[in-house]
C-alpha cells in the first residue's frame, strides 16, 4: 500500500524534477526514487579509495603534515 505525502520544495527544484519526470516518462515518485538510487550508487566510502594512489604520487611533505597536523602557519611547507 502506498501512502500519499505532501512535501515542500523550492520552485527551481520542482522545475528540475518535473523536467526529469517528463523526459523519462516517470511519475514524481519514480523520479525521486531514481535520483536517490543514483546518489547511493555514486556515494563512495573512504575504504573505496584504499590503494588508488600509487607510491610515486605521494607527496611526502603533505603526508607528514597530514599525520602530524598543522599547528601554525610556519609549519606548512
C-alpha positions as CSV (number, residue, x, y, z in Angstrom):
1,X,0.0,0.0,0.0
2,X,1.4,3.4,-0.9
3,X,0.7,6.4,1.3
4,X,0.5,9.9,-0.2
5,X,2.8,12.5,1.4
6,X,2.9,16.3,0.8
7,X,6.4,17.8,0.7
8,X,7.5,21.3,0.1
9,X,10.4,22.0,-2.3
10,X,11.7,25.2,-3.9
11,X,10.4,26.2,-7.3
12,X,13.7,25.6,-9.1
13,X,14.0,22.1,-7.6
14,X,10.4,21.4,-8.7
15,X,11.2,22.5,-12.3
16,X,14.3,20.3,-12.5
17,X,12.3,17.3,-11.0
18,X,9.5,17.9,-13.4
19,X,11.8,18.0,-16.4
20,X,13.4,14.7,-15.3
21,X,10.0,13.2,-14.9
22,X,8.7,14.3,-18.3
23,X,11.9,13.5,-20.1
24,X,12.0,9.9,-18.8
25,X,8.2,9.3,-18.6
26,X,8.2,8.9,-14.8
27,X,6.0,9.8,-12.0
28,X,7.3,12.2,-9.4
29,X,7.8,9.3,-7.0
30,X,9.8,7.4,-9.7
31,X,11.9,10.4,-10.5
32,X,12.7,10.9,-6.8
33,X,13.4,7.2,-6.3
34,X,15.7,7.3,-9.4
35,X,17.7,10.2,-8.0
36,X,18.1,8.6,-4.6
37,X,19.3,5.3,-6.1
38,X,21.7,7.2,-8.4
39,X,23.1,9.1,-5.5
40,X,23.6,5.9,-3.5
41,X,25.5,4.3,-6.4
42,X,27.8,7.2,-6.7
43,X,28.4,7.6,-3.0
44,X,31.8,6.1,-2.0
45,X,33.1,5.4,1.4
46,X,36.7,6.1,2.5
47,X,37.6,2.5,2.2
48,X,36.7,2.5,-1.6
49,X,39.7,4.7,-2.1
50,X,42.3,2.5,-0.4
51,X,45.1,1.7,-2.8
52,X,44.1,4.1,-5.6
53,X,47.2,6.3,-5.1
54,X,50.5,4.9,-6.2
55,X,53.6,5.2,-4.1
56,X,55.1,7.6,-6.6
57,X,52.1,10.0,-6.3
58,X,52.5,10.6,-2.6
59,X,53.8,14.0,-1.6
60,X,55.9,13.1,1.5
61,X,55.8,16.6,3.0
62,X,52.0,16.8,2.7
63,X,51.7,13.3,4.1
64,X,53.9,14.2,7.1
65,X,51.8,17.3,7.9
66,X,48.6,15.4,7.4
67,X,49.6,12.9,10.0
68,X,51.1,15.5,12.4
69,X,48.5,18.2,11.8
70,X,49.1,21.9,11.1
71,X,49.5,23.8,14.3
72,X,50.9,27.1,13.0
73,X,51.2,28.8,9.6
74,X,55.0,28.4,9.8
75,X,54.7,24.6,10.0
76,X,53.2,24.5,6.5
77,X,55.6,23.5,3.6
